[in-house]
Structure formats: structure tokens, C-alpha cells
Amino acid sequence: MRNRRYLTALLCCVIFSSCSLNEKTIDLGENIHHDDFEYSAQQVERSEEIGNMRTRGAFLVVTFQVENRALRVNHRWSNDIAYVVDEGGAEYENNAEAQKELDRIKPFGYKPEYVTPAGNTETTILVFDVPKSLARAFLKVRGSVLMGDVFDLDEYRRTRVKLF
């Protein structure tokens, strides 16, 4: 009987871990769920220049939204919460200097860090410097494992937003 329980528990662990390896792709405007927080890419544009800054590749300008659905807890986050990946797995980080330059010419309320109160939503614009030849790009978010993530097996880590 004891061996049966052990085997059942082991089988459940194998099933859960194999399920957790599946990547989920969503569209612009759909949410990435992370505990009591919802992240989404609302809009994406390509540009070769932002104000006085030019790139050899392309700037991806992404309108990023954070919704805090908690009842009492503030959500502290910064501009490095999201990153872009390509089909080969190469990662591209937010370009803070390009982001500040964009805020200079088209103010959107840049902050180095955000504190979104419970029940509120905040939006910022992130800028990623990517190769011009990039054919497909996906936005992903990072964060620490929170209580609500245990139940959905850290789905936020496996979810990516199709930018184009």
C-alpha cells in the first residue's frame, strides 16, 4: 500500500513537471497571469530611430501594462520586468537610454521603478533594440515565485506574447 502511494505521488510529479515544459503563446492585449498581477503588451511598433538615437537594427517600442488585482498589496516592479526573445531563444533587454529618449520626445511618465497600488493599473513604454532581420519576436516577463504561482505551476514563466 505504501509503495502504491509513493508511485502515485511520483507519477503526479512526472505529469506536472512535463506539463510545465509547454510554452504558451498569447496575442497582444492578452494577459500573462502572475499571482495577483496581470501583465500585457498592449501595442508594438518598429522604429529605426528614437529622437537623437539611431540603431543598426530596429527598436521595438512596446506599450506594457501592469494590473494589480490584489486586495491590499502594492506591486513593486521595474523596467527590466519584461524582455524579448526570438525563435532561437536569443534575449533582448529593455534599452533604458532609448526608453528615456522616447520619454523626452513623447512623454509617457518614465520611472526607473513603479509601485502599483492594489486595484490599480499602470502602463509604461519599453524599448528593445533588436536585429533588423528579426522575423518573429515574443515578450516574456520575469519575477519571483509567489504563492499563486504554485497552483498554476509558474505559468507566467512559460507564457510569451507574440509581438509579430
C-alpha positions, 0 to 999 in steps of 0.5 A: 500500500505504501509503495502504491502511494509513493508511485502515485505521488511520483507519477503526479510529479512526472505529469506536472513537471512535463506539463510545465515544459509547454510554452504558451503563446498569447496575442497582444492585449492578452494577459500573462497571469502572475499571482495577483498581477496581470501583465500585457503588451498592449501595442508594438511598433518598429522604429529605426530611430528614437529622437537623437538615437539611431540603431543598426537594427530596429527598436521595438517600442512596446506599450506594457501594462501592469494590473494589480488585482490584489486586495491590499498589496502594492506591486513593486516592479521595474523596467527590466520586468519584461524582455524579448526573445526570438525563435532561437531563444536569443534575449533582448533587454529593455534599452533604458537610454532609448526608453528615456529618449522616447520619454523626452520626445513623447512623454509617457511618465518614465520611472526607473521603478513603479509601485502599483497600488492594489486595484490599480493599473499602470502602463509604461513604454519599453524599448528593445533594440533588436536585429533588423532581420528579426522575423518573429519576436515574443515578450516574456516577463520575469519575477519571483515565485509567489504563492499563486504561482504554485497552483498554476505551476509558474505559468507566467514563466512559460507564457510569451506574447507574440509581438509579430 
